[in-house]
């Protein structure tokens, strides 16, 4: 049986006066792509931000590889890599310098810094633009920098929050391929998206969130159920939840 | 390497690749000598400026010689009152009963000419009275029962140069400590949100306090560099530019070793305090432009204390005034430059005040940096 990498239990969270999460629970395992699905505003990004310790839960619990996000936030951050649709980079640093900066802050030691940075540059096929300043890179190249800096410390948990929403078809395909490859390396990949077609192709298991609550959870086939595809199933679940 | 050093090195690399910051430092180093050169030209011109007196009637014997010797040019006109409105600086009508003077107080040249005229006339009157008394066998010294002999304890030229430095040095030090690192401070705080790199940065295991300290140290380094560059260029320019001569002495400007040490210490404290303050304001802002709007009122803070020294040169405050940040630095620096002395209690209070100000700003920035609202508002 796969190891549980991320465990979320009865998670509740309000942002100012808006109650965003109302008791979310799920588990994501190592060696799988776990889909966190839902329409815009469902609470997907807030859930991921709580998991990676950027936000503190109001109630409930979140554990990453056994570390509680409240009591051991730094241990959690060491084990998590996050890629979002907003792939901001430091424009006056080169692609390589951007990656090395995050590697150092993530605790990669001096002795292995160059080796790890070079390895990730090679893995993501970035050698041709690694020395260019980030301000001159294309959107796809910047997204690769954002991925590289998230994985350079080789975290066991990878979270992708709408990673393809600002990318063209080719760059999106590379991101999807990368997620599959990471799964093959035994990583726990959490994929948050509202593009159900992508989720259906990639995810082993999914949880659908609507208005801060889980409306369905299980393997992709189980959640699809009697419907032709995940989208029909999703629409039926959301309609039933109203 | 710990997170402070990593962030410091990265921020410094980015700042040094940013043309805005380099231009600010470069302009500071270049602008100061240019401004001083212009001031020197204006000062020299004012000192050697001659003024024109339009007159009618007969000029008393000997007075014309005094006028010519003091740069007052006499020009006969038909109507001195009308001429004094535009054609000449002062109009005089000489008659048997005395002198009628016409001048327009709204004209600066007329004001200066009037002062010179009063000085000349009082000397002329004194000489005439002394001559009349002597002719009647009376000692003219009866007019001056308490003669005063002046013994200046320092060179008047040195005093003039010190008072000049006591205004300009604090002004440049404070202005450059603020503006030299402002762009870098906003870029490393508001810029993180604007570029959407803040979330990734906060996701690293590095403690946020260390990230913040690394940023503040980098901005402080740049602020300090800018302030020192401006002051060094100012002192270099002052050693090259002549401000005319006074009583045969060359107007030389120099900084004593004590004043130099005090200046460098205050520059460090000011740069650190301003860095903490501007990074706090930048953390409040959503983007660079908003950060600039928040920081604009700080420019007034830099001008006001230095202006006090300009308008109240002998301002002697009690120790309580040294608790007021920025003003205290100006006062300590003034004492070091003008009197070449430092009151250690004043310096201690000033240092404590600036350190506490910086610490308060640092904790405010840290609090903002660790608030969830920082990300939610992004």
Interface residues (C-beta under 8 A of the other chain):
Chain A: X15 X16 X49 X52 X53 X54 X55 X56 X74 X75 X77 X78 X80 X82 X84 X86 X87 X88 X89 X90 X91 X92 X93 X97 X101 X102 X104 X105 X106 X107 X110 X146 X149 X150
Chain B: X1 X3 X6 X7 X10 X13 X14 X17 X18 X195 X196 X197 X198 X199 X200 X201 X202 X203 X204 X205 X206 X207 X211 X372 X375 X376
